[in-house]
Structures are given as C-alpha cells and as structure tokens.
C-alpha cells in the first residue's frame, strides 16, 4: 500500500510536468511567430515610407531616379524607371527591409502638367 501512493504521486507529477512543458513550448512558439509577424509589418511600413518619399521627390523633380532612405532601424531602397507619359508611366519600386524581412511596393504613375497621378499600387511578392 505504501508503494502504491508513491507510484501514484510520481505518475501525477510526470503528467503535471508534461502539461507545463507543453504550455511553455506553445507560449514560446506563439511569441516567436508574433515577433516575426511584427517584423514583416515593420518592413512593409518602411517600404510604404520609401514609396511616399519617392512620389514626393518625383513630383518635385521629374528626373529623380531613386535613392536609399534610412527609416528607423531599417532602410528603403527606391528605384524609378520610365518617362512618366501615358505610354511609358513611371514605375516606382520601394523595397523596405527590417532585419531579415523584405517587403516591396510598386506604383505606376504618370506626370502631366505638374501633376503626378497614380495609376496603380501593389505589393510585389
């Protein structure tokens, strides 16, 4: 009888340790996934900042071809091609990077009578 109580105690202790270990692992995995998702969002916001800067610079100087812009802890690389006409619109590409995460946004725009008109904007995967 005395041995039976010890075996029961060990059995429930093993179950409790297993459940606790599983819960800790789940918390760690969810925390890591959440931080990776946040880094992806930050990279997208950096790309959007680069795109906003690129459009403003292009509006002020139609011969603007791009630059690298530091944004917070990341950077945005802006590239502009095309002539801005309806047949050859500007293609503005902004690549935002935060850590190992990279997100890209592309805008097509025309420039006529000192007005920059956005035709389309999309994220490039």
NORURRA-V353211 format. One record per residue. N is the residue number from 1. RES is the residue in one letter. SS is DSSP state (a for helix, b for strand, c for the rest). PSI is psi in radians with two decimals (NA if undefined). BURIAL is + if it has 16 or more other C-alpha atoms within 10 Angstrom, else -. Layout:
n = [N	N]
res = [RES	RES]
ss = [SS	SS]
psi = [PSI	PSI]
burial = [BURIAL	BURIAL]
//
This chain:
n = [1	2	3	4	5	6	7	8	9	10	11	12	13	14	15	16	17	18	19	20	21	22	23	24	25	26	27	28	29	30	31	32	33	34	35	36	37	38	39	40	41	42	43	44	45	46	47	48	49	50	51	52	53	54	55	56	57	58	59	60	61	62	63	64	65	66	67	68	69	70	71	72	73	74	75	76	77	78	79	80	81	82	83	84	85	86	87	88	89	90	91	92	93	94	95	96	97	98	99	100	101	102	103	104	105	106	107	108	109	110	111	112	113	114	115	116	117	118	119	120	121	122	123	124	125]
res = [X	X	X	X	X	X	X	X	X	X	X	X	X	X	X	X	X	X	X	X	X	X	X	X	X	X	X	X	X	X	X	X	X	X	X	X	X	X	X	X	X	X	X	X	X	X	X	X	X	X	X	X	X	X	X	X	X	X	X	X	X	X	X	X	X	X	X	X	X	X	X	X	X	X	X	X	X	X	X	X	X	X	X	X	X	X	X	X	X	X	X	X	X	X	X	X	X	X	X	X	X	X	X	X	X	X	X	X	X	X	X	X	X	X	X	X	X	X	X	X	X	X	X	X	X]
ss = [c	a	a	a	a	a	a	a	a	a	a	a	a	a	a	a	a	a	a	a	a	a	a	a	a	a	a	a	a	a	a	a	a	a	a	a	a	a	a	a	a	a	a	a	a	a	a	a	a	a	a	a	a	a	a	a	a	a	a	a	c	c	c	c	c	b	b	b	b	b	b	c	c	b	b	b	b	b	b	b	b	c	c	c	c	c	c	c	c	b	b	b	b	b	b	b	b	b	c	c	b	b	b	b	b	b	b	b	b	b	b	b	c	c	b	b	b	b	b	b	b	b	b	b	c]
psi = [-0.72	-0.66	-0.53	-0.68	-0.68	-0.73	-0.72	-0.74	-0.78	-0.75	-0.87	-0.56	-0.73	-0.74	-0.77	-0.73	-0.70	-0.80	-0.75	-0.76	-0.75	-0.72	-0.73	-0.71	-0.75	-0.71	-0.75	-0.75	-0.79	-0.65	-0.76	-0.76	-0.69	-0.70	-0.59	-0.71	-0.71	-0.72	-0.65	-0.70	-0.72	-0.75	-0.69	-0.75	-0.62	-0.76	-0.70	-0.67	-0.74	-0.69	-0.77	-0.76	-0.76	-0.73	-0.73	-0.79	-0.66	-0.64	-0.67	-0.52	1.73	-0.21	0.12	2.33	-0.10	3.08	3.06	2.23	2.23	2.24	1.88	-2.16	0.02	-2.88	2.71	2.23	2.09	2.28	2.38	2.30	2.90	3.02	-0.13	0.02	2.98	-0.59	-0.44	1.26	2.78	2.42	1.96	2.13	2.18	2.12	1.93	2.36	2.28	1.90	-2.20	0.03	2.34	2.28	2.53	2.44	2.39	2.36	2.41	2.31	2.69	2.75	1.96	2.28	0.84	0.48	2.18	2.02	2.12	2.20	-0.79	2.72	2.33	2.76	2.36	2.22	NA]
burial = [-	-	-	-	-	-	-	-	-	-	-	-	-	-	-	-	-	-	-	-	-	-	-	-	-	-	-	-	-	-	-	-	-	-	-	-	-	-	+	+	+	+	+	+	+	+	+	+	+	+	+	-	+	+	+	-	-	+	+	-	-	-	-	-	+	+	-	-	+	-	+	-	-	+	+	+	+	+	+	+	+	+	+	+	-	-	-	-	+	+	+	+	+	+	+	+	+	+	-	-	+	+	+	+	+	+	+	+	+	+	+	-	-	-	-	+	+	-	-	-	-	-	-	-	-]
//
